[in-house]
Amino acid sequence: MSRIGRMPIAIPAGVTVEIAENNKVTVKGPKGTLERVLPAEMDIKQEGSEIVVSRPNDLKKMKSLHGLTRTLIHNMIHGVTEGYEKVLEVNGVGYRAAKQGKKLVLSLGYSHPVEMEDPEGIETVLDGTNIIIVKGISKEAVGQYAAEIRAKRAPEPYKGKRESSTLTKLSDVKLVRLVRNN
C-alpha cells in the first residue's frame, strides 16, 4: 500500500466532513468551506473522527490515485482550519507593490503599472512596499495566484532580483525559487 495513502486523516474539532455519492467531499471549518469531486475509483470512509482512503486493486493508476486522494482531503482540512499563505518578495530598483481596494498594483520596470484583481477566496496583504502575502483556504488557488503574480516578472537567474517566493505552512518556512506545492 501507499505509505501516504494508508495513513488516516484526523478531523479536528470544529470541522465537518461530508462524503456524498461519486466521492464529492465537502469540508466545512472555521475559515470557510471547500468542495471537491475526487476520483470515483477510491473508497473514502469516515470512521469516527478519522477519514480512511482505500483503493480497490494494485494497478499503477490506483496506486498513484490513492496517495493523491488522501493528500487532497488532508489539504482541504488544513485549509479550512489554518489556511495557506505564500510570501512573494519584489526585489529590484524601482520595483514596488501597492494595494487599491481588491486590486494589487505592481511596478515592475514596465512602462505601465501591472494591475491584478484578487480572485474570490484569495486575499493579498502587503508588508511594506516589497513583500506580498497571498492568503486563502485552498492550497491550489493560493499557489496558482502566487504563480500568476510571479509570472508578471520572474526572478532573473543570476542575481535573484525581481520576484521570489516562499511557501509558509504552519511554522515551516522554506525559500524556494520555483513555486511548488510541498
N, C-alpha and C positions, 0 to 999 in steps of 0.2 A: 504494500500500500504506500501511497504518497505520504511522506513524513509531514508535510504541511496539511494535506487534505484530511488526515485521520485525527488531527488534534481537534477537540471540541472547542466551540466558541462560547465563552462565558457571556451571559447577558447581564449587564449591570442593572442596579436598581434605577427605576425611572425610565427604563427603555422597554418598549413593547415591540415584539417582532411578530408579524403575521405572514404565514406562508399559504398562499392561495393556490388554486389549480394552475397548472403549467409553470410551476416554480416562480410565481410572481411574489417577490419578497418585499414587504413594506416594513420599514424600521422607523419608529417614532421615538423621539427623545427630547431632552430639554432644549436643544438648539434648532430642532426642526424635524422634517420628515423626508426620508429618501425612499424611492421606489425603483425596483429593477426586476426585469424578467431574466432569470438565469437559465442555463441550459437545461432542457427538459429531461435529458438522459440521467442527470444526477438526482439522487434521492435525498431530500432535505427534510430532517425531522427535528422537532423541538422536544427535548426531553428535560422537563423541569426548567431550570434556569440555564440550560445549555442548548446549543444547536449542533447537530452532528450531520455531516455530509458524507454520503457513501456512494460508491459507483457500482454499476451493475456487473461489469466484467473488466478484464485486464487488457483491453485493447489500448494501443498507444494514444488514441484520441481521448479515450475515457480517463486515462491516467493524467493527461495534461489538463482536462476539464475539471478533474477532481480538486486539485490544488487551487486552480483559478477560482472556482466557485466558492470555496471556503474563504479565500483571501478577499474576494469581493464583498461577501457578507461581513467579514471582520472589519473591512474598511468603512462599510456603511455604519456599523455600530460605533466605531471610533469617531466617525464624522459627526453623528448626532449627539455624542456625549462631549467630546473635547474639541472637535473641529480640526481643520488643517490650515496651515499657512505656509506661504513661500515668501522669502525675503529676496528682493532684487535690489542690487546696488547700481546706480547710474554713475559711472566714473569717467570723466573726461573734461577737458577745458570747455566751459560754456554749456555743459550738459546739465539739465536740471528737470525736475518733475514738479508739477503743481496740480492741485485738485480744484475743480469748479463744479460744485454740486456732485452729480454722479459721473462727471467726466474727469478723466485723467489726461492732463496736458503735458506732453513731453517735448522738451527742447533738446534735440539730438544732433545738432550740427547741420540740419537741413535748412533750406530757405524758408520753411514754414514750420509751425509747431504741429506735432502729431497729436491728434485728439482721439481718445478711446473711451467708449461708453462702457461702464461696468455692467457685465451680464447679470441676469436675475440670479439671486442667491450668492453672488460674489461681492465682496467689499474690498476696496483698496484704501489703505491708510498710508499717509506719508509720515516719515520720521526725518525731519529736516527737509532739505531740497534734493537729496540724492538717494534716499532709502525708500523703496516702495514695498509695502507689506500687502500681499494678496491673501485674503481670508475667506473661508467658506466651509460648508459641511461636506461637500463632495470632493474627494481627492482628485478625481478625474477632471472636474471643472476647474478647480484651483490650478492644477498643473497645466491645463490647456490655456487658460487665460494668461498665466505667467509666461508660457512659451510664446504666446502671441505678442505680449509686451516686449519680450526679449528679442523676438524676430524683427522688430522695428529697427534695431541696430545692434546686432550681435557683437560680443566682445572680439576685438581683433586678437589673433592667436599669440602674438609675440610679447606685448607688454601688458595684456589683460585689461586695457582701457575699454570704455563703453559700458555695457551692462553685463553683470554676472549675477548668479543666483545661488541661493541656499534654500534647502528644504528644512523646515522646522517641524518636528513631530515630537510631542511631549517635551522633554528637556534635551532631546538628542539633536544637536546642530552639526550639520556636515556642509562643508563648502564643496560645491560641485560646479564644474564648468558647463556641463550639459544638464538640462532639466530632465530628471529621471524620477520614476516612481520607485521609492525604496520601501 
